[in-house]
Amino acid sequence: MELNQFSRGFAEFLDSEDPLNKYKKEFYVKDNVYYMDGNSLGLLSKRSEKTLLTLLESWKEYGIDGWTKGEYPWFYLSENLGVMCAPLVGANSNEVIITGSTTGNLHQLLATFYRPQGNRTKIVADELNFPSDLYAIQSQITLHGLSTAEHLVLVKSEDGQTINEDRVIEAMTDDVALVLLPSILYRSGQILDMEKLTKAAHERGILIGFDLCHSIGAIPHSLHEIGVDFAFWCNYKHLNGGPGAVAGLFVHENHLGKTPGLLGWFGSDKSKQFDLEIEMTPSTTVGAYQLGTPHILSLAPLYGSLELFNEVGINAIRDKSLKLTNYMITLIEHELNEYGFKFGNPVEEQARGGHIFLVHDEAARICKALKEQGVVPDFRAPNGIRLAPVALYSSYTDVWETVQILSAIMGDQTYKQFENHRDVIA
Ligand SMILES: *Cc1c(COP(=O)(O)O)cnc(C)c1O
């Protein structure tokens, strides 16, 4: 008997054929909860829990000697995690360091790479980027004594959801010093063509950096090969590093050896750091971009998480992620076509990141109704619903259930019991 492709039985069949299905049990996933928010905060894996407890134990056991003793000596954690993370961004192992926070790392990178000189004084960004990035850019321009109105060039979106790469390239004029873009837009999930944009920037003598918050752990990267100058990201979304996980940054080998814009003693050459000299000797690796003492307990879960990512491989993760979002799109088109939803995400695979973005005027209250029914989506003002089925812990059955619940909420209009505005955290 052939299964109806819209049936639950078909979803179960897809799960039975899925080579990554076995990883779901490595995570703390609740029964009857369909977690579609791993692009905001990834779930805890048992391996991450274990490495966190191991590091807590090393504090208990060794006190200050934990810096150099135990399974994961603290003094080398940021560097060692950088080596483990490098394959995920397509970097050499001396190009990635796990340090700081996303926004803090962007400040460090702008302090290093934004050097307005002569006619080249402007920064090109896009109006859809995450606001924190735009705030950081504005403050760095101001620190140079320049006006943001004149020096921040924001490329406009033509449809409110996506950015046309050709408009970005047109903005790369000879008064531009630096371009900063997301690899994947946080709302629509659009993937920008990093290779094309990097090539265009470099042909015009412009430096380019990317915010990988939504792409790390979701899609493969080749930062080194395509020659991206710098990149930065958080590790608590697709990478499941936990709330407030220490972030990451990449600086291309071509720029290593330069003195970073902001100095701190953890950026020292490790053999010199405890000489405590007045003149700093920066590390010759990307480690030079660190500032102070790393947040050891917020680095710890990443050991377990990166081990899992390296075991499965980012290509297998991307492959399943696309299958999950394709499946979700098919079900939504079939089940929800009468309810006024529009896809805000690109439909083409090469431009679609790890989530679906549904646009609907009642999005805020639909999200509240979904949550009440066990689906965890996330709302993005004013009218967007992000749904991220995650390759390592979402099943095809989870996607099927999510769409059924959404369909029921729309069919019987239960969402109307909720107010259509966001909560404090959306
Ligand atoms: C999540 C996210 C951030 C978060 O910045 P933090 O400093 O970690 O709070 C920044 N940029 C983008 C594009 C994001 O998606």
The ligand as a Tripos MOL2 file, in Angstrom:
@<TRIPOS>MOLECULE
LIG
   15    15     1     0     0
SMALL
NO_CHARGES

@<TRIPOS>ATOM
      1 C1         21.2900   36.4340   17.8070 C.3       1 LIG1
      2 C2         21.9890   37.4670   17.0210 C.ar      1 LIG1
      3 C3         22.8620   38.3680   17.6450 C.ar      1 LIG1
      4 C4         22.9980   38.3480   19.1350 C.3       1 LIG1
      5 O1         24.0090   39.1360   19.6670 O.3       1 LIG1
      6 P1         24.4790   38.8550   21.1830 P.3       1 LIG1
      7 O2         25.5990   39.7990   21.3700 O.co2     1 LIG1
      8 O3         24.8340   37.4100   21.2770 O.co2     1 LIG1
      9 O4         23.3230   39.1550   22.0700 O.co2     1 LIG1
     10 C5         23.5530   39.2600   16.8410 C.ar      1 LIG1
     11 N1         23.3710   39.2710   15.4910 N.ar      1 LIG1
     12 C6         22.5140   38.4310   14.8910 C.ar      1 LIG1
     13 C7         22.3350   38.4640   13.3970 C.3       1 LIG1
     14 C8         21.7860   37.5180   15.6370 C.ar      1 LIG1
     15 O5         20.9260   36.6950   15.0410 O.3       1 LIG1
@<TRIPOS>BOND
     1     1     2 1
     2     2     3 ar
     3     2    14 ar
     4     3     4 1
     5     3    10 ar
     6     4     5 1
     7     5     6 1
     8     6     7 2
     9     6     8 1
    10     6     9 1
    11    10    11 ar
    12    11    12 ar
    13    12    13 1
    14    12    14 ar
    15    14    15 1
@<TRIPOS>SUBSTRUCTURE
     1 LIG1         1 GROUP 0 **** ****
